[in-house]
Structure formats: C-alpha cells, structure tokens
Amino acid sequence: MKLKVIIIELFIIFLFVGCTANNSLQIVNQNNKFGLYNVDTNKTQIPTIYDDLILMKNYNSKNEQFSSKNVFNLHWVHSRDTKEYYIYEYKELYGIISEDNKLIFEPIFSEISDFYQGVAVVKENDKYGYINKKFELIQKPTYSDARDFIEKISFVKSFINNKYACINPNMKLLSDFIYDKVFDFSEGLARVLKDNKWGFINIECKEVIPAKFDFASDFIGEKAKILDGNKSYFIDKNNIK
C-alpha cells in the first residue's frame, strides 16, 4: 500500500514539475540589474545590465492551455524548444534577447506581449503592431490598439475613426473599422458595440447575432442577458429567447 502511495506521489511531482521549464537557467538580480545565470555551467549567459528580464513563457508552446480540457494531457512533456527568449527592459524601453545573449530586437518598444497563436503585440511610439515567432515585424506599428490572439482572430483599432476591426494571425483585416467596442470571446462569441447597439461575432468575424440590442452580456452557460428597450431577457447562440 505504501509503495502505491509513493508511486502516485512521484507521478504528481512529475506531472507538475518535470519538463515544464529549463530549471538550469535562472534570472538573477545584482544591484537592481537583471541577467541570466546557468546553474549547470556556473556561468552568466546574459550579463546583469538590464532593468528587467522576463521569460517569454509561450514561445515554446502552441497555447493549447486555452483549448485543452484534459488535465492529464501530457502534450507538453519534452516538447520544449532548445532555446528560450526573454523580454528585457533598458532605459524604460523593451527588446528581446535569446538565452545565449543574442539581441533579437533592440530596446525600441514601449510594450511587448507574450506569444499567442504564434504572434505577439508590440507597441512603438504609441502605435501597435505584431511580430511572429521568427521575430519578424509582420505588422508595422500602425494601430491605436491591438489585442492578443487568444482566438483565431483579434482586434485592432484605427487612428482615423477610433473604431475596431477584426484581424487574423496573417495580418489580414476581416472587417472594416466599424466597432466602437470589442470584448474577449466567451463560449465562442465576442460582444461588439456598433452604432451604440450590441451584438455578437464568431471567431470568423461574422456577426452571428446582429448589433441591435441596447445591452448584451457575455455568453455564460450558453445564455446571454439582453436589454432591448424596456425588456430584459436571455437568448441562446441562435438568438432565440
């Protein structure tokens, strides 16, 4: 019986600790400056000269955590790439550096997000754009806002009319700039505000529930609450009460 308990405990430790990170690489702080130290080789890999250093956690994943409901799905075991990348801060700007101290981006950005769906948001001079995992600037900072690709589409905002449009990871606009507000996807649909009316789009940027309501909540448990004039009721994803 004791042996069985030990085996279960070892499995749990392996599940939550083993292979989840490169534990030999440690971010270190010296005199309020950050760098990267390799515990195995006892060598500094990135000198402690940066104002901050943050691991890009999603670089070596495909973001399956947003779709997989199986707690014991071990797709991540031994799937790590051989190299990790870090966002570094220098004089209040951000760049990207590899674990072997190769500068990928000079510190030209005021913001860099982690990777989602293979792309990351960057901000330069109050304008937003995107980079891919090859560290190519696939969308020059042009927009007044740009959201992470948690789903297959995201949203960008125009300086011209201050409205949002849908965009896919290939940087193709899927709609005109017509939405005043956009919200995160919930149950496969996202709330949008257009011409002061609320509706819903799907992950293909199709307006599956027309923007005609005075207010709409997110879908929770297949239902969303609607305010339509003086009426309040719930609808399903087919716009049926």
Residue, then its C-alpha position, 0 to 999 in steps of 0.5 A: m500500500k505504501l509503495k502505491v502511495i509513493i508511486i502516485e506521489l512521484f507521478i504528481i511531482f512529475l506531472f507538475v514539475g518535470c519538463t515544464a521549464n529549463n530549471s538550469l537557467q535562472i534570472v538573477n538580480q545584482n544591484n537592481k540589474f537583471g541577467l541570466y545565470n546557468v546553474d549547470t555551467n556556473k556561468t552568466q549567459i546574459p550579463t546583469i545590465y538590464d532593468d528587467l528580464i522576463l521569460m517569454k513563457n509561450y514561445n515554446s508552446k502552441n497555447e493549447q492551455f486555452s483549448s485543452k480540457n484534459v488535465f492529464n494531457l501530457h502534450w507538453v512533456h519534452s516538447r520544449d524548444t532548445k532555446e528560450y527568449y526573454i523580454y528585457e527592459y533598458k532605459e524604460l524601453y523593451g527588446i528581446i534577447s535569446e538565452d545565449n545573449k543574442l539581441i533579437f530586437e533592440p530596446i525600441f518598444s514601449e510594450i511587448s506581449d507574450f506569444y499567442q497563436g504564434v504572434a505577439v503585440v508590440k507597441e512603438n511610439d504609441k502605435y501597435g503592431y505584431i511580430n511572429k515567432k521568427f521575430e519578424l515585424i509582420q505588422k508595422p506599428t500602425y494601430s491605436d490598439a491591438r489585442d492578443f490572439i487568444e482566438k483565431i482572430s483579434f482586434v485592432k483599432s484605427f487612428i482615423n475613426n477610433k473604431y475596431a476591426c477584426i484581424n487574423p494571425n496573417m495580418k489580414l483585416l476581416s472587417d472594416f473599422i466599424y466597432d466602437k467596442v470589442f470584448d474577449f470571446s466567451e463560449g465562442l462569441a465576442r460582444v461588439l458595440k456598433d452604432n451604440k447597439w450590441g451584438f455578437i461575432n464568431i471567431e470568423c468575424k461574422e456577426v452571428i447575432p446582429a448589433k441591435f440590442d441596447f445591452a448584451s452580456d457575455f455568453i455564460g452557460e450558453k445564455a446571454k442577458i439582453l436589454d432591448g428597450n424596456k425588456s430584459y431577457f436571455i437568448d441562446k447562440n441562435n438568438i432565440k429567447 
